[in-house]
């Protein structure tokens, strides 16, 4: 029982006359209590709207990333799509085209592989100048030399996503994409002289030596983003400033539970989502097609299972978390830093144990983590004067090959807050 109801009950008990008590109760129930309950309902609706507004920058734009066997990926999946549609096609080896690339670029891409290995081990493989291998054709087999480098195409997609976020006025949150840093490109350095253009290449097998058992050719990265080309509905409506126009895009076909960003922000001032419509205000005076990023919101169905766990940058959802994020509250204490790191729910993989501050590196010591936001240029701070903020973690999962990459995600998020430090992670 509320305080108001308790007060009314006490007032009624003080009325001695039965008739007066009945009249008083009738008036209270018909007028006052109805007004009170209406106010309470309005208050609950206001509280709900405030909570919805606070969550705007927190989890509405969360990104989910994973990897899946190419043969098992459903192109019509309700949530996940290939990061690059080209991954769904099988590679073809054309000797003439490969020889042209070798002549013009000095190397020819022959394979993109996923390496199920720890970050530090991958660095050792990438440090090799060359590796051997063989080329198999319909006429025989030939020795060949290859060079390996980290695959840039998926990281470029994340970099472009950052540009889309910025141009749409959405605060950036590091994408938890550990798998993307484990893809490697294999380049042929020279075509064996014995091979002729008339031969057909059947397969190319680089020798990955001690890493051979951890190389996968059938895995492709996926995320909860779909690219769409959408038409304006009707004609642009002139705005009051006599310079801008408002375009309308219908999203009824795809659903308003998802988030939509425009990948074409030149001369665009604002983008709003209203029920089943996107409202774009900018200088464009003609109706046109728009390239749209649809960030799908939802969860996996219970019968779905992925060989490798999906990773997300979703944060714990409560009022304090939303309010702190909305206000841009600075994390200043050890407890706040621990709460911030634990808010990403990565405790099943690594547990945060504490931190230490050290002087800048003075040797060839290699960090156990890397930046997942290396594409963000910081032209203001002076790197020469940074100390090191070492975040310490302890292993919690048997998925050893992912731990330092998950640490790198958490460290990258902390780095966005503490520009005065060079943030690193360390596995205890």
C-alpha positions, 0 to 999 in steps of 0.5 A: 500500500502506498503512502497516499493510500495509507493517509486516506485510510487514516483520514477516513477513520477519523470521520465519526458519522457513517453517512459522512464517511460514505460520502467522503470515500465516494468522492475520494475514489471517484475524483482524487484516487483517479487523479492520483493513479493517472499521475502515477501512470504518467510518472511511470511513462516518463520514467520509461521514456527517460530510460529509453533515451539513456540507452540510446548510446549504449546498446542500441548500436551494439555490434556482434561478430563471429566466424562460421564455416562457409558451408553452414552459413545461411545467407537469409539468417535473421541476424548475421551476414558475411562481413564481405559478400565476396567470401561466399564465392570459391577462389579460382586460380588463373595462371595468366592472371596470377602472372600479371599480378606478379609482374605488376605487384611482385606478389599474387594473393592465393589464399586467405586463412583463419589461424586458430592460434594465440596472438603472440604465436601469430606474430611469430608466424608473421615475422617469417620472411618467407615460407615454402610450399607446393603448387599442384596442377593437372600436370604435376606439382612444383615447389614455391615460395610464399609470404604471409601478412595479416588480412587487411580487408576485414579491418578496413570494414571496421575502419569504415564502420567507424567513419559511418558512426562518426558521420551519423553523430553516433558515439563510437564503441570499440568493436569486439572482433577478435577473430578478424585479427587472426586472418592471414593472406598468403601471397605467391612470390614467384611462379615456378618456371616449369608451369605453363599457362595451359596447366590448371592449378588444382590447389596451392599448399603453403607449408605453415610448419608448426602452425599447420594444424591450426590453419582453416580455409573454410571459415568466414567472418560474420556480423549483425550488419546488412548493407542496403540500397534504399530509395527516397519515398516521394519528393524531398520536402524543403526545410524552413532554412530554405537551404535544406531538404528532408528525405524520407525512407521507408523501413517498414519492410525490414522492421523498426526494431533495427538501427539504420545509419546512412553511409553517405554523409556528405552535406547531411545534417541529421538523421532521425528514425521515426517508427517505420521511417528514416528522416534525412535532412541535408542539402540534397535537393533530388530524390535518390538512392541511399546506401544504408547500414542496418544494424540488426538487433535480436538474439540467436534462436535456441536451436542455433549453435556456432562452433566459435562463440559470438563476440559483442560489445554489449554492456551490462544494462542498468540505470547507473550504467546508462546514466554514467555513459550518457553524462560522459562520467570520467572513470577515476577510481579503481572500483569504477575502472573494475566496474567499467571493464566487468560491464562488458561481460567478458568474465567467462574468458578473462577476469580483471585483477588490477592495474599498475602504472609503469614508465614508457618502454625502453627496449624491445619488449613486446606487448601482449595486446594491440589496439582495436582502434588503430584507425582512429588518429590522435593528432593532439596528444604527444606520445613521447610523454605517455606512461603505461597503464598495464591492465592485469587479467587472469585466464578463465576459459579454455579458449586460449587462442582468444584470450589476448584478443579479448584482452585487447578489446577491453584495453582498447575501450580503456584506452579511449578514456585514458589518452594520457596513458599507453594502455596495455594488457597482461595475462597473469 
